[in-house]
Amino acid sequence: MVRFFHVRRDALAAAAFDALRGALLDSAFVSASTLNGPFRASRGFGVTFTEAGRRQLTDRFPALAPWLDQALGLPAMQALTPWWRRTPGPLPNAWYLNLLVVGPGAEVARHVDGTLMKPAGVTGHPPACVSVLYLEVPAARGGELALWSGALPVGLLAPRPGQVVHFRGDLAHAVRPFEGAPGARRASLVLEQYHFAPEPLARLPDFKLDTKAGFGAFLDDHARRPPAAFDVEP
């Protein structure tokens, strides 16, 4: 049996958290979400990657490295596994990373994550787990993460900066709208963690960046990065 969710406060050291928040929220790749449906009112960008592409991800976003060490695969699965169970089950081998930014009054409607199912050529295969790191939370009412197992509500979690939530990948979830001043934003980093068999895993790219920011964003990104990182192509 796997726990529905696990919450941890201040998973990253303050300096590492501040560096990650700045690198992502100030990125030239932030634009209208590439995801449809429940995410139409959000902004951000996404990255598909496997273990083979992890180095490309951290070359492009070095500030991500501490977060990946804290959340990728085994740490997240162990957080959801009861102490009396010896092993957490098959470990994730493919990931979708989504920077999710919403403004006042916007919401993310109820859904079950499955971003990588179509490119992997599978159905009915949600993530093993989902990990969320809250980067920015306005001082406002609302913005909670609601969780359901089928029709049963199992959690209503108020976000706070630096907080991490790991939850079962088959849970339906939604982000409630918040009341805030114009320009306020609720920003989180969502990591869908999948375990695929070899054939669907082979259909996924090692590394793929998804953004609607346009080619100019890649030029701006190259200008900001040190010359040693220029060997990573968009």
Residue pairs with C-beta under 8 A, 6 or more apart in sequence:
1 82
1 85
2 80
2 81
2 82
2 88
2 89
2 129
2 168
3 79
3 80
3 81
3 82
3 168
4 147
4 149
4 154
4 155
4 167
4 168
4 171
5 80
5 147
5 154
5 155
5 157
5 165
5 166
5 167
5 168
5 171
6 79
6 80
6 165
6 166
6 167
7 157
7 163
7 164
7 165
8 79
8 163
8 164
8 166
9 160
9 162
9 163
9 164
10 17
10 162
10 163
11 67
11 70
11 71
11 133
11 162
11 163
11 164
12 20
12 66
12 67
12 70
12 133
12 162
13 66
16 63
16 66
16 67
17 161
17 162
19 63
20 63
20 64
20 66
20 67
20 133
20 135
20 189
21 135
21 136
21 161
21 187
22 63
23 61
23 62
23 63
23 64
24 30
24 61
24 63
24 99
24 135
24 187
24 189
25 99
25 101
25 135
25 136
25 187
27 45
27 61
27 99
27 221
28 213
28 216
28 217
28 218
28 220
28 221
28 224
29 45
29 209
29 211
29 213
29 217
29 221
30 43
30 44
30 45
30 99
30 101
30 211
30 213
31 43
31 44
31 45
31 211
31 212
31 213
31 214
31 217
32 43
32 212
33 39
33 40
33 42
33 43
33 44
33 46
33 100
33 212
34 45
34 46
34 210
34 211
34 212
35 42
35 46
35 98
35 115
37 109
37 111
38 108
38 109
38 110
38 111
38 174
39 100
39 108
41 102
41 103
41 106
41 107
41 108
42 100
42 101
42 102
42 106
42 108
43 101
43 102
44 98
44 99
44 100
44 101
45 98
45 99
45 209
45 210
45 211
45 212
45 213
46 96
46 97
46 98
46 99
46 115
46 209
46 210
46 211
47 57
47 96
47 97
47 98
47 207
47 208
47 209
47 210
48 94
48 95
48 96
48 97
48 115
48 116
48 119
48 204
48 205
48 207
48 208
48 210
49 56
49 57
49 94
49 95
49 97
49 205
49 206
49 207
49 208
50 93
50 94
50 95
50 201
50 204
50 205
50 206
50 207
51 93
52 206
53 205
53 206
53 207
54 68
54 72
56 206
56 207
56 232
57 64
57 68
57 97
57 207
58 64
58 65
58 68
59 229
59 232
60 209
60 221
60 225
60 229
60 232
64 97
67 133
67 189
69 75
70 164
71 131
71 133
71 164
71 166
71 191
72 92
72 95
72 191
72 193
73 91
73 92
73 93
73 193
74 88
74 91
76 92
76 129
76 131
76 166
76 191
76 193
77 88
77 89
77 91
77 92
77 128
77 129
77 193
78 88
79 166
80 88
80 129
80 166
80 167
80 168
81 87
81 88
81 89
89 128
90 128
90 195
91 128
91 195
92 127
92 128
92 129
92 193
92 194
92 195
93 194
93 195
93 196
93 201
94 116
94 120
94 194
94 195
94 196
94 201
94 204
95 191
95 192
95 193
95 194
96 113
96 115
96 116
96 191
96 192
96 194
97 189
97 190
97 191
97 192
98 115
98 189
98 190
98 191
98 192
99 187
99 188
99 189
99 190
100 108
100 175
100 187
100 188
100 189
100 190
101 185
101 186
101 187
102 108
102 175
102 177
102 178
102 185
102 186
103 180
103 183
103 184
103 185
103 186
104 138
104 140
104 177
104 178
104 179
104 180
104 181
104 182
104 184
105 177
105 178
105 179
106 177
107 174
107 175
107 176
107 177
108 174
108 175
109 174
110 146
110 148
110 172
110 173
110 174
111 172
111 173
111 174
112 126
112 169
112 170
112 171
112 172
112 173
113 126
113 127
113 130
113 169
113 173
113 190
113 192
114 125
114 126
114 127
115 192
116 127
116 192
116 194
116 196
116 204
117 123
117 124
117 125
117 126
119 203
119 204
120 194
120 196
120 200
120 201
120 203
120 204
121 200
121 203
122 196
122 200
125 194
125 196
125 200
126 169
126 170
127 169
127 192
127 193
127 194
128 169
128 193
128 194
128 195
129 166
129 167
129 168
129 169
129 193
130 166
130 167
130 168
130 169
130 171
130 173
130 190
130 191
130 192
130 193
131 164
131 165
131 166
131 190
131 191
131 193
132 145
132 164
132 165
132 166
132 167
132 188
132 189
132 190
132 191
133 162
133 163
133 164
133 188
133 189
133 191
134 159
134 160
134 161
134 162
134 163
134 164
134 187
134 188
135 161
135 187
135 188
135 189
136 161
136 185
136 186
136 187
137 143
137 159
137 160
137 161
137 186
137 187
138 178
138 180
138 181
138 184
138 185
138 186
139 180
140 178
140 179
140 180
140 181
140 184
141 178
141 179
142 176
142 177
142 178
142 179
143 158
143 159
143 175
143 176
143 177
143 178
143 186
144 156
144 157
144 158
144 159
144 175
144 176
145 155
145 156
145 157
145 159
145 165
145 173
145 174
145 175
145 176
146 153
146 155
146 156
146 157
146 173
146 174
146 175
146 176
147 153
147 154
147 155
147 156
147 157
147 167
147 171
147 172
147 173
148 154
148 171
148 172
148 173
149 168
149 170
149 171
149 172
150 172
154 171
155 167
157 165
159 186
159 188
167 173
169 192
169 193
169 194
175 186
178 184
178 186
196 204
209 234
211 217
215 234
218 234
221 234
222 230
